[in-house]
Amino acid sequence: MTKIRNRRKCTQYPTQFGIFSLFSFFVTAIAQYQNQNLEVDDLTGYQELFKEIIHNQFPPSCKNSCFYSLSYEHKAGFGSRVHFMITGLAIAIENRCIFMIDFSNEWTNKSTVSPFKPLSNCTCEKNKNKRRITKRMLSETYMRYLPKLGRKKNSIAAWMTAATTFFMRLSGELESLLSRVQYDIGWKRICNGLVAGVHVRHGDKGSEANLQPFSSYLHHLSQWDYIAGAPGLRCIFLSTDDEDLLSHIKENNDRVFLQSKKKKYAVRIIRAQQYLHYADVHEIDKLIIDLFLLSRSQSLLFTFSSNFGQLAMFMKPSNLVPNFTYGELPKLIPLDFYHHVKFGHKTYGYFLTRSFSRPGEGIRWIIFPVPFHIILLKLNCDPRFEGCIYNTKFGDNGCCNLYPLSGQKAIFENLEVGPNITQIFSHETGGKM
């Protein structure tokens, strides 16, 4: 990739070094080089990457800054558009340039109050050091996601969390509205914070993934409640684009039943629509409120195939460390493990996920980018059309022969849940996770 020269003013070092200063300089340089080769844990990686983004987007001086500006406006849902922005940010930051957006959207529309904080303290309208991020550049970068920053080995999950939390920094006005909605629907007052967030994505998503009925979400929640020996939930926060499901929930007085070890118990359904002044909220703000409430739930049930569901996953940094602890529900319960990547009608590949542990290390969620031709070569099938789901009962869903046959006990003994992607695709991904 061609890089723009003279991006920022270089640091000027003194022309006269004392012996001690020179020695200190080389010791520091060697230490930094050695640190660059270290593989960092996901939470540390997230923190460092977030600081890197802030430093890149908010320089002390804009005078000598260069810009990479997203010019390709992807006509898609909110989650998909944010993913394209994250890819654009990766291109800009690895070239040490500020990321900007050429077109009007939720971050740049000057005619309305933006729900988010500004992307930068610099502007690039008349700046000559500006390069456009085209559709081709996005397609060439999307499947690797990670920006090339030195030699540190950060994970895709850490980068996605850092980039997502950067873009989703709320303005003060929307933060206040979110707090009012959360209080009104009884998040703490009625549910005492014991809330599972459930994102049911239907609509046009059926062309890219196997749609899961609401009953499947309740089944998985009951299974995990049983396996983990967790105390009964008070509430489920429901976010969905399925109007028929919302009508069904209302007809049942916002109640569903979950099976515990001994008996069924009632769980209250809370929705953002229960906010007293919901009709007065802007449509985009309604969507953002749903997203934030999903991310704030004690346990999130979602489909990894959904861009929106992924955003909720990455908006909570503590999700980088799975909790498979007896007596607690997992923080993340994905009902599928794959994310289909396409531009127009062309399929580029999949992102596959699972929880993973190595000897002497903690557990973490890993994400594998796998090109489509490797998927077909290794699996001889396409996960979209195999009805792949995340089965917590016995792992008996043989989707493309990806799932191991393991019992309930193995979930807590091995601390690994999901398909065998680490074994099947280890050579193709070069061990990158």
C-alpha positions as CSV (number, residue, x, y, z in Angstrom):
1,M,0.0,0.0,0.0
2,T,1.4,3.4,-1.0
3,K,2.0,5.6,2.0
4,I,1.8,9.4,2.1
5,R,5.1,11.0,3.0
6,N,5.6,13.8,5.5
7,R,2.7,12.8,7.6
8,R,3.6,14.2,10.9
9,K,6.5,16.2,12.2
10,C,9.2,13.8,13.2
11,T,10.4,13.9,16.8
12,Q,13.7,15.9,17.0
13,Y,16.4,14.4,19.2
14,P,19.2,16.6,20.7
15,T,22.4,16.8,18.5
16,Q,24.6,16.4,21.6
17,F,24.4,13.2,23.6
18,G,26.2,12.5,26.8
19,I,27.5,9.0,27.4
20,F,24.7,8.3,29.9
21,S,22.0,9.7,27.6
22,L,23.3,7.7,24.6
23,F,23.4,4.5,26.7
24,S,19.8,5.1,28.0
25,F,18.6,5.8,24.5
26,F,19.9,2.4,23.2
27,V,18.6,0.5,26.3
28,T,15.1,2.0,25.7
29,A,15.2,1.3,22.0
30,I,16.2,-2.4,22.6
31,A,13.5,-2.8,25.2
32,Q,10.9,-1.4,22.9
33,Y,12.0,-3.7,20.1
34,Q,11.8,-6.7,22.4
35,N,8.4,-5.7,23.7
36,Q,7.1,-5.4,20.1
37,N,7.6,-9.2,19.7
38,L,5.5,-10.1,22.7
39,E,2.1,-11.5,22.4
40,V,-0.2,-9.5,24.7
41,D,-3.4,-10.7,26.3
42,D,-6.6,-9.4,24.9
43,L,-7.5,-7.0,27.6
44,T,-4.1,-5.4,27.6
45,G,-4.2,-5.4,23.8
46,Y,-7.5,-3.7,23.8
47,Q,-6.3,-1.0,26.2
48,E,-3.2,-0.3,24.1
49,L,-5.0,-0.3,20.8
50,F,-7.7,2.1,22.2
51,K,-4.9,4.5,23.3
52,E,-3.3,4.2,19.9
53,I,-6.6,5.1,18.2
54,I,-7.1,8.2,20.4
55,H,-3.5,9.3,19.9
56,N,-3.9,8.9,16.1
57,Q,-7.3,10.7,15.9
58,F,-6.6,13.5,18.3
59,P,-3.0,14.7,17.7
60,P,-1.6,17.7,19.6
61,S,-1.4,19.6,16.3
62,C,-3.3,19.1,13.1
63,K,-0.8,21.1,11.0
64,N,1.2,18.3,9.5
65,S,-1.4,15.6,9.7
66,C,-2.4,13.4,6.8
67,F,-5.9,11.9,6.3
68,Y,-7.5,8.7,5.0
69,S,-11.1,9.5,4.2
70,L,-13.8,6.8,3.7
71,S,-15.4,7.6,0.3
72,Y,-17.3,4.3,-0.2
73,E,-20.8,4.6,1.3
74,H,-22.0,1.1,1.9
75,K,-25.9,1.0,1.7
76,A,-26.6,-1.5,4.4
77,G,-27.6,-1.8,8.0
78,F,-26.0,0.1,10.9
79,G,-23.9,-2.8,12.1
80,S,-22.5,-3.5,8.6
81,R,-21.7,0.2,8.1
82,V,-19.7,0.3,11.4
83,H,-17.7,-2.7,10.3
84,F,-16.7,-0.9,7.1
85,M,-15.7,2.1,9.2
86,I,-13.6,-0.2,11.4
87,T,-11.8,-1.5,8.3
88,G,-11.3,2.1,7.1
89,L,-9.8,3.0,10.5
90,A,-7.4,0.0,10.2
91,I,-6.1,1.4,6.8
92,A,-5.7,4.9,8.2
93,I,-4.0,4.1,11.5
94,E,-1.5,1.7,10.0
95,N,-0.4,4.6,7.7
96,R,-0.3,6.9,10.7
97,C,-3.0,9.1,9.2
98,I,-6.3,10.4,10.7
99,F,-9.5,8.5,9.7
100,M,-12.3,10.6,8.4
101,I,-15.6,10.1,6.5
102,D,-16.4,11.9,3.2
103,F,-20.2,11.4,3.3
104,S,-22.9,12.3,5.7
105,N,-23.8,9.7,8.4
106,E,-24.4,9.5,12.2
107,W,-20.9,10.7,12.9
108,T,-20.6,13.5,10.3
109,N,-24.1,14.9,9.7
110,K,-23.9,18.6,10.6
111,S,-27.7,19.3,10.1
112,T,-28.7,17.2,13.2
113,V,-27.2,16.6,16.6
114,S,-24.9,13.6,16.4
115,P,-25.5,10.8,18.8
116,F,-21.7,10.2,18.9
117,K,-18.6,12.1,19.8
118,P,-16.4,13.5,17.0
119,L,-14.0,11.2,15.2
120,S,-11.1,13.7,15.5
121,N,-10.1,17.2,16.5
122,C,-8.8,17.8,13.0
123,T,-10.6,18.6,9.7
124,C,-9.5,17.7,6.2
125,E,-11.8,19.7,3.8
126,K,-8.9,21.6,2.2
127,N,-6.0,19.5,3.3
128,K,-3.8,18.2,0.4
129,N,-2.5,15.3,2.5
130,K,-5.7,13.4,1.9
131,R,-6.3,10.0,0.4
132,R,-9.6,8.3,-0.3
133,I,-10.4,4.9,1.1
134,T,-12.1,3.1,-1.9
135,K,-14.2,0.0,-2.1
136,R,-11.3,-1.9,-3.5
137,M,-9.1,-0.9,-0.5
138,L,-11.8,-2.0,1.9
139,S,-12.2,-5.4,0.1
140,E,-8.4,-6.0,0.2
141,T,-8.3,-5.2,3.9
142,Y,-11.6,-6.6,5.3
143,M,-10.6,-10.2,5.7
144,R,-7.5,-9.4,7.8
145,Y,-9.0,-6.5,9.8
146,L,-6.0,-6.0,12.0
147,P,-3.9,-2.9,11.3
148,K,-0.2,-3.5,10.9
149,L,1.2,-1.7,14.0
150,G,4.8,-2.7,14.9
151,R,5.5,-6.2,15.9
152,K,3.0,-6.7,18.7
153,K,0.7,-9.6,18.3
154,N,-2.8,-8.4,19.0
155,S,-5.9,-10.4,18.3
156,I,-8.7,-9.6,16.0
157,A,-11.1,-9.6,19.0
158,A,-8.9,-7.0,20.9
159,W,-8.8,-4.7,17.8
160,M,-12.5,-5.0,17.1
161,T,-13.3,-4.1,20.8
162,A,-10.9,-1.1,20.7
163,A,-12.3,0.2,17.3
164,T,-15.9,-0.5,18.3
165,T,-15.7,1.3,21.6
166,F,-14.0,4.2,19.9
167,F,-16.8,4.7,17.4
168,M,-19.5,4.1,19.9
169,R,-18.6,6.9,22.3
170,L,-21.9,8.5,23.1
171,S,-22.7,12.2,23.2
172,G,-23.8,13.6,26.5
173,E,-27.4,14.0,25.3
174,L,-27.9,10.4,24.2
175,E,-26.1,9.1,27.3
176,S,-28.7,10.9,29.4
177,L,-31.6,9.5,27.3
178,L,-30.1,6.0,27.6
179,S,-30.0,6.3,31.4
180,R,-33.7,7.4,31.4
181,V,-34.7,4.5,29.2
182,Q,-32.8,1.9,31.3
183,Y,-34.4,3.2,34.5
184,D,-38.0,3.4,33.0
185,I,-38.0,-0.2,31.8
186,G,-37.0,-1.4,35.2
187,W,-33.4,-2.6,34.6
188,K,-32.4,-2.2,38.2
189,R,-35.7,-1.3,39.9
190,I,-37.5,-4.5,38.7
191,C,-34.7,-6.8,37.4
192,N,-32.0,-5.9,39.9
193,G,-29.5,-5.9,37.0
194,L,-30.0,-9.7,36.5
195,V,-30.7,-9.3,32.8
196,A,-29.9,-11.4,29.8
197,G,-29.8,-9.5,26.5
198,V,-31.3,-11.3,23.6
199,H,-30.9,-10.1,20.0
200,V,-33.2,-11.9,17.6
201,R,-32.1,-11.0,14.0
202,H,-34.7,-12.0,11.4
203,G,-35.7,-9.9,8.3
204,D,-33.4,-10.1,5.3
205,K,-30.6,-11.9,7.3
206,G,-31.9,-15.2,6.0
207,S,-29.9,-14.8,2.8
208,E,-26.6,-15.0,4.8
209,A,-27.3,-17.1,7.8
210,N,-29.7,-19.7,9.2
211,L,-32.4,-17.8,11.2
212,Q,-33.0,-18.9,14.7
213,P,-36.5,-18.8,16.3
214,F,-37.0,-17.1,19.6
215,S,-37.7,-20.5,21.1
216,S,-34.1,-21.5,20.2
217,Y,-32.7,-18.6,22.3
218,L,-34.8,-19.6,25.3
219,H,-33.7,-23.2,24.9
220,H,-30.0,-22.2,24.9
221,L,-30.5,-19.9,27.9
222,S,-32.3,-22.7,29.8
223,Q,-29.5,-25.1,28.9
224,W,-26.7,-22.8,30.1
225,D,-28.8,-22.0,33.2
226,Y,-29.0,-25.7,33.9
227,I,-25.3,-26.5,33.1
228,A,-23.9,-23.6,35.0
229,G,-26.1,-24.1,38.0
230,A,-26.8,-20.3,37.8
231,P,-29.5,-18.6,39.8
232,G,-32.7,-17.8,38.0
233,L,-32.7,-14.7,35.8
234,R,-35.1,-11.9,36.6
235,C,-35.4,-10.4,33.1
236,I,-34.6,-10.7,29.4
237,F,-34.0,-7.5,27.4
238,L,-35.3,-8.2,23.9
239,S,-34.1,-6.5,20.8
240,T,-35.6,-7.7,17.5
241,D,-36.7,-6.6,14.1
242,D,-39.5,-9.2,14.1
243,E,-42.8,-7.5,14.6
244,D,-44.7,-10.8,14.9
245,L,-42.4,-11.8,17.8
246,L,-43.1,-8.5,19.5
247,S,-46.8,-9.0,19.1
248,H,-46.6,-12.5,20.5
249,I,-44.6,-11.3,23.5
250,K,-47.2,-8.6,24.2
251,E,-50.0,-11.1,24.0
252,N,-48.2,-13.2,26.8
253,N,-47.9,-10.1,29.0
254,D,-44.2,-9.8,28.5
255,R,-43.5,-13.1,30.2
256,V,-41.7,-16.3,29.2
257,F,-40.8,-19.5,31.1
258,L,-37.4,-21.1,31.5
259,Q,-36.7,-24.6,32.7
260,S,-34.4,-24.7,35.7
261,K,-33.0,-27.9,37.4
262,K,-36.2,-28.3,39.5
263,K,-39.0,-26.5,37.8
264,K,-40.0,-23.8,35.3
265,Y,-39.9,-20.2,36.3
266,A,-41.2,-17.0,34.8
267,V,-38.9,-14.4,33.4
268,R,-40.0,-10.9,32.6
269,I,-39.4,-9.4,29.1
270,I,-38.3,-5.8,29.1
271,R,-38.0,-3.8,25.9
272,A,-36.9,-0.3,25.0
273,Q,-40.4,0.3,23.6
274,Q,-41.7,0.3,27.2
275,Y,-40.1,3.7,27.7
276,L,-42.9,6.2,28.3
277,H,-41.7,8.7,25.6
278,Y,-40.4,6.1,23.1
279,A,-42.5,7.5,20.3
280,D,-40.6,10.8,20.5
281,V,-37.2,9.2,20.1
282,H,-35.4,9.4,16.8
283,E,-35.2,6.2,14.8
284,I,-31.4,6.0,14.8
285,D,-31.4,6.7,18.6
286,K,-33.8,3.8,19.1
287,L,-31.4,1.5,17.4
288,I,-28.4,2.8,19.4
289,I,-30.3,2.4,22.7
290,D,-31.0,-1.2,21.9
291,L,-27.4,-1.8,21.0
292,F,-26.1,-0.3,24.3
293,L,-28.7,-2.1,26.5
294,L,-27.7,-5.4,24.8
295,S,-24.0,-4.7,25.6
296,R,-24.8,-3.9,29.2
297,S,-26.6,-7.1,29.9
298,Q,-25.3,-9.7,32.3
299,S,-25.3,-12.3,29.6
300,L,-25.7,-11.7,25.8
301,L,-27.4,-14.1,23.5
302,F,-26.8,-13.3,19.9
303,T,-25.8,-14.6,16.5
304,F,-22.2,-14.0,15.5
305,S,-23.5,-13.9,11.9
306,S,-25.2,-10.6,12.7
307,N,-23.1,-7.4,12.4
308,F,-25.4,-5.8,15.0
309,G,-25.0,-8.7,17.5
310,Q,-21.2,-8.5,17.0
311,L,-21.2,-4.8,17.9
312,A,-23.0,-5.6,21.2
313,M,-20.3,-8.2,21.9
314,F,-17.4,-5.9,21.2
315,M,-18.8,-2.9,23.0
316,K,-18.1,-4.6,26.4
317,P,-14.3,-5.1,26.9
318,S,-14.8,-7.6,29.7
319,N,-16.3,-10.0,27.1
320,L,-12.7,-10.6,25.9
321,V,-12.3,-12.8,29.0
322,P,-15.0,-15.6,29.0
323,N,-16.4,-16.7,32.4
324,F,-17.1,-20.4,32.4
325,T,-17.7,-20.4,36.2
326,Y,-20.1,-22.7,37.9
327,G,-22.9,-20.6,39.4
328,E,-22.7,-17.9,36.7
329,L,-24.1,-17.6,33.2
330,P,-21.5,-17.0,30.5
331,K,-21.1,-13.4,29.4
332,L,-21.6,-14.4,25.8
333,I,-23.8,-17.1,24.4
334,P,-23.6,-17.0,20.6
335,L,-26.1,-19.2,18.8
336,D,-23.9,-19.5,15.7
337,F,-20.2,-19.1,15.2
338,Y,-19.7,-17.8,11.6
339,H,-19.8,-14.4,10.0
340,H,-20.2,-14.3,6.2
341,V,-18.1,-11.7,4.4
342,K,-19.3,-10.4,1.0
343,F,-19.1,-7.3,-1.1
344,G,-22.0,-7.0,-3.5
345,H,-22.5,-10.6,-4.8
346,K,-19.0,-11.8,-4.2
347,T,-18.2,-13.9,-1.1
348,Y,-14.7,-13.4,0.4
349,G,-14.9,-15.8,3.3
350,Y,-15.9,-16.2,6.9
351,F,-14.9,-15.1,10.3
352,L,-15.3,-18.1,12.7
353,T,-15.2,-17.9,16.5
354,R,-15.0,-20.0,19.5
355,S,-13.7,-19.9,23.1
356,F,-10.2,-21.2,23.4
357,S,-7.5,-21.9,26.1
358,R,-3.9,-22.8,26.0
359,P,-1.8,-24.5,28.7
360,G,-0.8,-21.9,31.3
361,E,-3.1,-19.2,29.8
362,G,-6.6,-18.0,30.5
363,I,-9.6,-18.5,28.2
364,R,-10.4,-16.1,25.5
365,W,-12.6,-15.7,22.4
366,I,-10.7,-16.2,19.2
367,I,-11.7,-15.1,15.7
368,F,-10.4,-16.8,12.6
369,P,-10.6,-15.1,9.2
370,V,-10.8,-17.9,6.6
371,P,-11.0,-17.2,2.8
372,F,-14.0,-18.8,1.1
373,H,-11.9,-21.2,-1.1
374,I,-10.3,-22.6,2.0
375,I,-13.7,-23.1,3.6
376,L,-14.9,-25.1,0.6
377,L,-11.6,-27.1,0.4
378,K,-11.5,-28.0,4.1
379,L,-15.2,-28.5,4.8
380,N,-16.7,-29.3,1.4
381,C,-19.8,-27.3,2.5
382,D,-21.0,-23.8,3.2
383,P,-22.0,-23.1,6.9
384,R,-24.8,-20.7,5.7
385,F,-26.8,-23.6,4.3
386,E,-26.1,-26.2,6.9
387,G,-28.3,-24.9,9.7
388,C,-25.3,-24.3,11.9
389,I,-26.2,-23.3,15.4
390,Y,-24.3,-23.2,18.7
391,N,-25.6,-26.2,20.6
392,T,-24.8,-26.1,24.3
393,K,-26.4,-29.4,25.2
394,F,-24.0,-32.0,23.9
395,G,-22.3,-30.3,20.9
396,D,-24.2,-32.8,18.7
397,N,-24.7,-30.4,15.8
398,G,-22.4,-31.8,13.1
399,C,-22.4,-28.6,11.1
400,C,-19.9,-29.2,8.3
401,N,-18.2,-31.6,10.7
402,L,-16.9,-28.6,12.7
403,Y,-18.3,-29.5,16.1
404,P,-16.7,-32.0,18.4
405,L,-18.8,-34.5,20.2
406,S,-18.6,-33.5,23.8
407,G,-20.8,-33.8,26.8
408,Q,-22.0,-31.1,29.2
409,K,-19.2,-31.8,31.7
410,A,-16.5,-31.0,29.1
411,I,-17.7,-27.4,28.9
412,F,-16.4,-26.7,32.4
413,E,-13.4,-29.1,32.3
414,N,-11.9,-27.9,29.0
415,L,-13.3,-24.3,29.1
416,E,-13.7,-24.5,25.3
417,V,-17.0,-24.1,23.5
418,G,-17.5,-24.0,19.7
419,P,-16.3,-25.6,16.5
420,N,-12.9,-27.2,15.9
421,I,-11.6,-24.2,13.9
422,T,-8.2,-24.2,15.8
423,Q,-7.4,-27.7,14.6
424,I,-8.9,-27.5,11.1
425,F,-7.7,-24.1,10.0
426,S,-4.5,-23.7,12.0
427,H,-2.1,-23.8,9.0
428,E,-4.2,-21.6,6.7
429,T,-4.5,-18.8,9.4
430,G,-0.9,-19.0,10.4
431,G,-2.0,-19.4,14.0
432,K,-3.5,-15.8,14.0
433,M,-6.5,-15.4,16.2
